[in-house]
Amino acid sequence: MKKILMALLLISSTATAQNLTQYVDPTIGSGGHGHVFVGANVPFGLVELGPTSLPQQWDWCSGYHVSDSTAIGFSHTHLSGTGIGDLFDVTMMPVVGRPAYARGEETDPKSGLWSYIERSTQVVRPGYYKGKLLRYGITAELTATQRVGMHRYTFPQSTDAAIVIDLMNGGCWDKATEVHMEQDEGGISGYRYSTGWAKNQKIFFHVKFNKRIDGVETTADGHYARINFQTGDGEKVLAKVSLSPTSVAGAKANMAAELPGWDFDATAKAADKAWNDELSRVVITTDDAQQRRIFYTAMYHEMIAPNVFCDVNGDYRGSDDMVRQNTDEGEAFTNYTTYSLWDTYRAQHPLMTLIHSDRMPDFINTMLHIYREQGKLPVWHLMANETDCMVGNPGVAVVGDAVMKDIEGLDQQLAFEAMKTSAMLDERGLKEYRERGYIAVEDGNENVSRTLEYALADWAVAQAAKKLGKTDDYNYFLKRSKSYTNVFDKKKKFMRGRHADGTFRTTFDPFVSSHEQDDFTEGNAWQYTWLVPHDIDGLVSLFGNKKALIAKLDSLFVVTGDLGKNASPDISGLIGQYAHGNEPSHHIVYFYTMLGEPWKTADLVRQINTTLYHDQPDGLSGNEDVGQMSAWYILSSLGFYQVEPAGGRYVLGSPLFNRADLRVKGGTFTIIAKDNSPENHYIQSVKLNGKRLKKYWVDYADIARGGTLEIQMGKEKTKWY
């Protein structure tokens, strides 16, 4: 017992003492289609402060792409890894001289405020950004707290220096609808209302400077304010910008609480500590420096969102556009935003239930408050706005998982009410799905994907109903969860678009994708035939037997074909037709373990972890998707993955690291992979707390309470269960 205690203390002290932020490279995923945020922030913070570039194209959804070095300024809100761009609120640009108040064009260097940033000297690390604006000769440094961004600008000598506040220009689909700025005793205050992905976004702000202002010039339309200074050579001018979803008063209170002083270096150090504290939730042991960088960068990306979306006193803006107190209708909670649930229900949320158990009550209670405010669980929620982006009922799966795992601080009866109500609405094809058993071709595009997503969400409702003793609901939703069978063509052995009269589409090519214009969402029939994570036995029945299903599954990873000229760009990271660059494929490799051939899962997991994740800007095979792509890597490199959308069975695969120590609710859960190597990547046997594990999964409860999972690795393709 004494030795065990000493070992636990050693693990704890090692995690605390390690500088894990040194292994994080925030630019991983800033190339290709990764779309990651690059700038300064703290874990789950509202403020994501970084450069916003000139281009407003798909690969600039985060405002940054490695291929481009322009900047229109430094914006205080960004998205990370999304396929749609929005936010870019309250942009600041330090200038010398009198540039035009406009976004500008790269073909005309004098057309706007923009400047090139010297990428060769750029520094990006968790909580800190540094870049030199070549046009103005100004070095910009950024750091942040949860609700406050801090700027440090090193100016040249000038009698015409200024910091311009830009409320007009965002990026991509964002458009300002109403803005206001005014000078008050404390600095500059105002608000920015905008429309875009979030149709009715409202953000309030307060700005303070550490230097006497020589004057403020505001354009007639109120879109820009120029704060004038006189600067000496090398003089540093500091600015603080606090945000609030509720009011200017809220923004001022947030600044007073989080960043009352002017010590930039101390603030950056505190941000680094905040990241180290969160990164230390998982401590890995490996000799592979590249994989260490990939892992901790994945951890970093996984903790960018959801974002805190309330003031320090708990006030927040609800989905009904009302300012609410966080004690309305229950105990106090921290409100969050940026719920990319179609992506994150698959891996990020199952990961967070393990290593972010302290935040899970707030994540879920936010979703339940959204239900109360808008009448359904969130689908893709952003800045108090339901975007209804993507398909299915992913919020149902996340809440169902929380119910099944007994997440603390959760009203399980309310949670079930929210799940059931959301599943019984008449919107987004649910009425047709409920009445017919599938969404027909005539009901709109992406009909197969919508049917499959609703079916797996129904399974989550059924499991929660069973747990809570609601037998009638269990039977009803379990039956509905079989609806995937209604879009399976037993002759072609694919999920297919089906007409209302019961016939399948006459034109069918399982390879072809026509983005947003066919039966599938960002995929094709080869990829979507496997979207039955909740019922592997039912899928076996559709194929006739396990052997036939495995043969078809084998084909998935080798077949090639023409995706068509209008294919979704999200179909990326291909191994055959398996598309790791998009979420619907993410569970598929674990089917082999569930079907009795775990060595095939091991081969594929190792292949994906070592060939589709890199420590370079183009290091992701698709959109980061607000943490999902990284969460897949984290879970799979640890050695398991939750396939079913709710319930907590983490299916074993192939651990990448010799050892990993997870900080979980009950203490520490240690994973030891003995004799692990690129050659020895097959599981030979498994012990949980010293006892042989005779099943292919580890239960959530066993991980959450802490313990030790010993995995003997080797070269033999064996089945240990």
Rosetta blueprint (number, residue, H / E / L):
1 M L
2 K H
3 K H
4 I H
5 L H
6 M H
7 A H
8 L H
9 L H
10 L H
11 I H
12 S H
13 S H
14 T H
15 A H
16 T H
17 A H
18 Q L
19 N L
20 L H
21 T H
22 Q H
23 Y H
24 V L
25 D L
26 P L
27 T L
28 I L
29 G L
30 S L
31 G L
32 G L
33 H L
34 G L
35 H L
36 V L
37 F L
38 V L
39 G L
40 A E
41 N L
42 V L
43 P L
44 F L
45 G L
46 L L
47 V L
48 E L
49 L E
50 G E
51 P E
52 T E
53 S L
54 L L
55 P L
56 Q L
57 Q L
58 W H
59 D H
60 W H
61 C L
62 S L
63 G L
64 Y L
65 H L
66 V L
67 S L
68 D L
69 S L
70 T E
71 A E
72 I L
73 G E
74 F E
75 S E
76 H L
77 T L
78 H L
79 L L
80 S L
81 G L
82 T L
83 G L
84 I L
85 G L
86 D L
87 L L
88 F L
89 D L
90 V L
91 T E
92 M E
93 M E
94 P E
95 V E
96 V E
97 G L
98 R L
99 P L
100 A L
101 Y L
102 A L
103 R L
104 G L
105 E E
106 E L
107 T L
108 D E
109 P L
110 K L
111 S L
112 G L
113 L L
114 W L
115 S E
116 Y E
117 I E
118 E L
119 R H
120 S H
121 T H
122 Q L
123 V E
124 V E
125 R E
126 P L
127 G L
128 Y E
129 Y E
130 K E
131 G E
132 K E
133 L E
134 L L
135 R L
136 Y L
137 G L
138 I E
139 T E
140 A E
141 E E
142 L E
143 T E
144 A E
145 T L
146 Q L
147 R L
148 V E
149 G E
150 M E
151 H E
152 R E
153 Y E
154 T E
155 F E
156 P L
157 Q L
158 S E
159 T E
160 D E
161 A E
162 A E
163 I E
164 V E
165 I E
166 D E
167 L L
168 M L
169 N L
170 G L
171 G L
172 C L
173 W L
174 D L
175 K E
176 A E
177 T E
178 E E
179 V E
180 H E
181 M E
182 E E
183 Q E
184 D E
185 E L
186 G L
187 G E
188 I E
189 S E
190 G E
191 Y E
192 R E
193 Y E
194 S E
195 T E
196 G L
197 W L
198 A L
199 K L
200 N L
201 Q E
202 K E
203 I E
204 F E
205 F E
206 H E
207 V E
208 K E
209 F E
210 N L
211 K L
212 R L
213 I L
214 D L
215 G E
216 V E
217 E E
218 T E
219 T L
220 A L
221 D L
222 G L
223 H L
224 Y E
225 A E
226 R E
227 I E
228 N E
229 F E
230 Q E
231 T E
232 G L
233 D L
234 G L
235 E E
236 K E
237 V E
238 L E
239 A E
240 K E
241 V E
242 S E
243 L E
244 S E
245 P L
246 T L
247 S L
248 V H
249 A H
250 G H
251 A H
252 K H
253 A H
254 N H
255 M H
256 A H
257 A H
258 E H
259 L L
260 P L
261 G L
262 W L
263 D L
264 F H
265 D H
266 A H
267 T H
268 A H
269 K H
270 A H
271 A H
272 D H
273 K H
274 A H
275 W H
276 N H
277 D H
278 E H
279 L H
280 S L
281 R L
282 V E
283 V E
284 I E
285 T E
286 T L
287 D L
288 D L
289 A H
290 Q H
291 Q H
292 R H
293 R H
294 I H
295 F H
296 Y H
297 T H
298 A H
299 M H
300 Y H
301 H H
302 E H
303 M L
304 I L
305 A L
306 P L
307 N E
308 V E
309 F L
310 C L
311 D L
312 V L
313 N L
314 G L
315 D L
316 Y E
317 R E
318 G L
319 S L
320 D L
321 D L
322 M L
323 V E
324 R E
325 Q L
326 N L
327 T L
328 D L
329 E L
330 G L
331 E L
332 A L
333 F L
334 T L
335 N L
336 Y E
337 T E
338 T L
339 Y E
340 S E
341 L H
342 W H
343 D H
344 T H
345 Y L
346 R L
347 A L
348 Q H
349 H H
350 P H
351 L H
352 M H
353 T H
354 L H
355 I H
356 H L
357 S L
358 D L
359 R L
360 M H
361 P H
362 D H
363 F H
364 I H
365 N H
366 T H
367 M H
368 L H
369 H H
370 I H
371 Y H
372 R H
373 E H
374 Q H
375 G L
376 K L
377 L L
378 P L
379 V L
380 W E
381 H E
382 L E
383 M L
384 A L
385 N E
386 E E
387 T L
388 D L
389 C L
390 M L
391 V L
392 G L
393 N L
394 P H
395 G H
396 V H
397 A H
398 V H
399 V H
400 G H
401 D H
402 A H
403 V H
404 M H
405 K L
406 D L
407 I L
408 E L
409 G L
410 L L
411 D L
412 Q H
413 Q H
414 L H
415 A H
416 F H
417 E H
418 A H
419 M H
420 K H
421 T H
422 S H
423 A H
424 M L
425 L L
426 D L
427 E L
428 R L
429 G L
430 L H
431 K H
432 E H
433 Y H
434 R H
435 E H
436 R H
437 G L
438 Y L
439 I L
440 A L
441 V H
442 E H
443 D H
444 G L
445 N L
446 E L
447 N H
448 V H
449 S H
450 R H
451 T H
452 L H
453 E H
454 Y H
455 A H
456 L H
457 A H
458 D H
459 W H
460 A H
461 V H
462 A H
463 Q H
464 A H
465 A H
466 K H
467 K H
468 L L
469 G L
470 K L
471 T H
472 D H
473 D H
474 Y H
475 N H
476 Y H
477 F H
478 L H
479 K H
480 R H
481 S L
482 K L
483 S H
484 Y H
485 T H
486 N H
487 V H
488 F E
489 D E
490 K L
491 K L
492 K L
493 K L
494 F E
495 M E
496 R L
497 G L
498 R E
499 H L
500 A L
501 D L
502 G L
503 T L
504 F E
505 R L
506 T L
507 T L
508 F L
509 D L
510 P L
511 F L
512 V L
513 S L
514 S L
515 H L
516 E L
517 Q L
518 D L
519 D L
520 F L
521 T L
522 E L
523 G L
524 N L
525 A H
526 W H
527 Q H
528 Y H
529 T L
530 W L
531 L L
532 V L
533 P L
534 H L
535 D L
536 I H
537 D H
538 G H
539 L H
540 V H
541 S H
542 L H
543 F H
544 G L
545 N L
546 K H
547 K H
548 A H
549 L H
550 I H
551 A H
552 K H
553 L H
554 D H
555 S H
556 L H
557 F L
558 V L
559 V L
560 T L
561 G L
562 D L
563 L L
564 G L
565 K L
566 N L
567 A L
568 S L
569 P L
570 D L
571 I L
572 S L
573 G L
574 L E
575 I E
576 G L
577 Q L
578 Y E
579 A E
580 H L
581 G L
582 N L
583 E H
584 P H
585 S H
586 H L
587 H L
588 I H
589 V H
590 Y H
591 F H
592 Y H
593 T H
594 M H
595 L L
596 G L
597 E L
598 P H
599 W H
600 K H
601 T H
602 A H
603 D H
604 L H
605 V H
606 R H
607 Q H
608 I H
609 N H
610 T H
611 T H
612 L L
613 Y E
614 H L
615 D L
616 Q L
617 P L
618 D L
619 G L
620 L E
621 S L
622 G L
623 N L
624 E L
625 D H
626 V H
627 G H
628 Q H
629 M H
630 S H
631 A H
632 W H
633 Y H
634 I H
635 L H
636 S H
637 S H
638 L H
639 G L
640 F E
641 Y E
642 Q E
643 V L
644 E L
645 P L
646 A L
647 G L
648 G L
649 R E
650 Y E
651 V E
652 L E
653 G L
654 S L
655 P L
656 L L
657 F L
658 N L
659 R E
660 A E
661 D E
662 L E
663 R E
664 V E
665 K L
666 G L
667 G E
668 T E
669 F E
670 T E
671 I E
672 I E
673 A E
674 K E
675 D L
676 N L
677 S L
678 P L
679 E L
680 N L
681 H L
682 Y E
683 I E
684 Q E
685 S E
686 V E
687 K E
688 L E
689 N L
690 G L
691 K E
692 R E
693 L L
694 K L
695 K L
696 Y L
697 W E
698 V E
699 D E
700 Y H
701 A H
702 D H
703 I H
704 A H
705 R L
706 G L
707 G E
708 T E
709 L E
710 E E
711 I E
712 Q E
713 M E
714 G E
715 K L
716 E L
717 K L
718 T L
719 K L
720 W L
721 Y L
